[in-house]
Amino acid sequence: MRRYFLRKLFIYGLTFVVAVTVDWAIPHLMPGNPVLTLMSRIQIQDPHVAQHVYDHYMRAFNLDLPLWKQYAYFWVSLVHGDLGTSILEFPSPVTSIIAHAAPYTLGLLVPAILLSW
């Protein structure tokens, strides 16, 4: 019984790591730049100001770093519970967006886990 429980726990942990990695990788594989998407919503007219704002957001979202550092910062932030700011719903924190959807997710997750055991 203990071995079965440890195996299930390992599979859940591995699934979590793979899901988080895919969640991090998909936006990096998509064409385009999330900062340019954000800036298109702001609609800045002056090119000098636009470049300054672009550089600021690239640093703020850690997009100016190498991919391995971005991945490491993603995991560190995840462990600390700081998921950053949403680019699509700027300036809303990602944690508040997740908190809004959490009851629906748990409503699907709990029965799925019970059925899988």
C-alpha positions in Angstrom: 0.0 0.0 0.0 2.8 2.4 0.9 4.6 1.7 -2.4 1.3 2.3 -4.3 0.9 5.7 -2.5 4.5 6.7 -3.2 4.1 5.8 -6.9 1.0 7.9 -7.2 2.6 10.8 -5.4 5.6 10.6 -7.8 3.3 10.6 -10.8 1.4 13.6 -9.5 4.7 15.4 -8.8 6.0 14.6 -12.3 2.8 15.7 -13.9 2.9 19.0 -12.0 6.5 19.7 -13.1 5.7 18.8 -16.8 2.5 21.0 -16.7 4.4 24.0 -15.2 7.2 23.6 -17.8 4.7 23.4 -20.6 2.9 26.4 -19.2 6.1 28.4 -19.2 7.2 27.2 -22.6 4.1 27.8 -24.7 4.2 31.6 -24.5 7.9 31.5 -25.5 7.1 29.3 -28.5 4.4 31.6 -29.8 5.3 34.1 -32.5 5.4 37.7 -31.4 6.3 39.5 -28.3 4.1 39.9 -25.2 5.5 43.3 -24.5 4.6 44.5 -28.0 1.0 43.2 -27.4 0.9 45.1 -24.1 2.2 48.3 -25.8 -0.3 48.1 -28.6 -3.0 48.5 -25.9 -1.3 51.5 -24.4 -0.9 53.2 -27.8 2.2 55.4 -27.2 2.8 58.0 -30.0 6.3 59.2 -29.3 8.9 56.6 -30.6 11.5 57.6 -28.0 9.1 57.1 -25.1 7.9 53.8 -26.7 11.4 52.4 -26.7 11.9 53.4 -23.1 8.6 51.8 -22.1 9.5 48.7 -24.2 12.8 48.3 -22.4 11.2 48.9 -19.0 8.6 46.1 -19.6 11.2 43.7 -21.0 13.1 44.1 -17.7 10.0 44.0 -15.6 8.8 40.7 -17.1 12.4 39.3 -17.2 12.2 38.9 -21.0 15.6 40.4 -21.5 17.3 37.4 -19.7 18.4 34.1 -21.3 15.8 31.4 -21.4 17.3 29.3 -18.6 17.3 32.3 -16.3 13.7 33.1 -17.2 12.8 29.5 -16.4 14.6 29.6 -13.1 13.0 32.9 -12.1 9.6 31.4 -13.1 10.1 28.4 -10.7 11.4 30.7 -7.8 8.4 33.0 -8.2 6.1 30.0 -8.3 7.5 28.6 -5.1 7.1 32.0 -3.4 3.6 32.4 -4.7 4.4 35.5 -6.8 3.1 34.8 -10.3 3.6 38.3 -11.5 1.4 40.6 -13.5 -0.8 39.5 -16.3 0.1 40.8 -19.7 -3.3 40.2 -21.2 -5.2 41.7 -18.3 -2.6 44.3 -17.3 -2.0 45.4 -14.5 -4.0 42.6 -12.7 -1.9 40.2 -10.7 -2.0 36.6 -12.0 -2.9 35.3 -8.5 -6.1 37.3 -8.4 -7.1 35.9 -11.8 -6.4 32.4 -10.6 -8.2 33.0 -7.4 -11.3 34.0 -9.4 -11.2 30.7 -11.4 -10.1 28.4 -8.5 -13.5 27.3 -7.3 -14.4 26.1 -10.8 -11.1 24.3 -11.2 -11.4 22.6 -7.8 -14.9 21.5 -8.7 -13.5 19.6 -11.6 -10.2 18.5 -9.9 -11.5 16.9 -6.7 -13.9 14.4 -8.4 -11.2 13.6 -11.0 -8.6 12.8 -8.3 -11.2 10.7 -6.4 -12.0 8.7 -9.5 -8.4 8.1 -10.4 -7.6 6.5 -7.0 
